[in-house]
Amino acid sequence: MTAQVLFNPLTYIDRLTRGGFSPEQARASAEALETAFGETVATKSDLAEVKAELTAAIAAVKTELSAELKVQIAGVKTDIAQSKTETLRWTFVFNLALVGAIFSIIKFFH
């Protein structure tokens, strides 16, 4: 990332020397500050690039999650359908046994 910072090292050195810094100290400080600005400041272009990368990454994650959710939902629907079928079978067998028991009781008392 390259940064474009409005920094005038000559003005900075002049201000430091007027404030009591030696010319060597002022120059060293200006060089250090200029290097720091060059290494740590992001430009609008840098931010736009990172934003585009993040937007693409988020879209990829959304797509992946959507596909995974569709698979999971299909599995749950299948499980529900199987549970319904098993419940209906159990209910039918239970009712059949109950009717048989009722007929046996009626037959016993008649």
Contacts in CASP RR format, 6 or more apart in sequence:
PFRMAT RR
TARGET T0000
AUTHOR 0000-0000-0000
METHOD contacts of the structure
MODEL  1
MTAQVLFNPLTYIDRLTRGGFSPEQARASAEALETAFGETVATKSDLAEV
KAELTAAIAAVKTELSAELKVQIAGVKTDIAQSKTETLRWTFVFNLALVG
AIFSIIKFFH
1 42 0 8 1.000
1 43 0 8 1.000
1 46 0 8 1.000
2 38 0 8 1.000
2 43 0 8 1.000
2 46 0 8 1.000
3 37 0 8 1.000
3 38 0 8 1.000
3 39 0 8 1.000
3 40 0 8 1.000
3 41 0 8 1.000
3 42 0 8 1.000
3 43 0 8 1.000
3 46 0 8 1.000
4 43 0 8 1.000
5 37 0 8 1.000
5 38 0 8 1.000
5 41 0 8 1.000
7 33 0 8 1.000
7 34 0 8 1.000
7 37 0 8 1.000
9 30 0 8 1.000
9 31 0 8 1.000
9 33 0 8 1.000
9 34 0 8 1.000
12 26 0 8 1.000
12 29 0 8 1.000
12 30 0 8 1.000
12 33 0 8 1.000
13 23 0 8 1.000
13 26 0 8 1.000
13 27 0 8 1.000
13 29 0 8 1.000
13 30 0 8 1.000
14 26 0 8 1.000
16 25 0 8 1.000
16 26 0 8 1.000
16 29 0 8 1.000
16 30 0 8 1.000
17 23 0 8 1.000
17 26 0 8 1.000
21 29 0 8 1.000
42 50 0 8 1.000
END
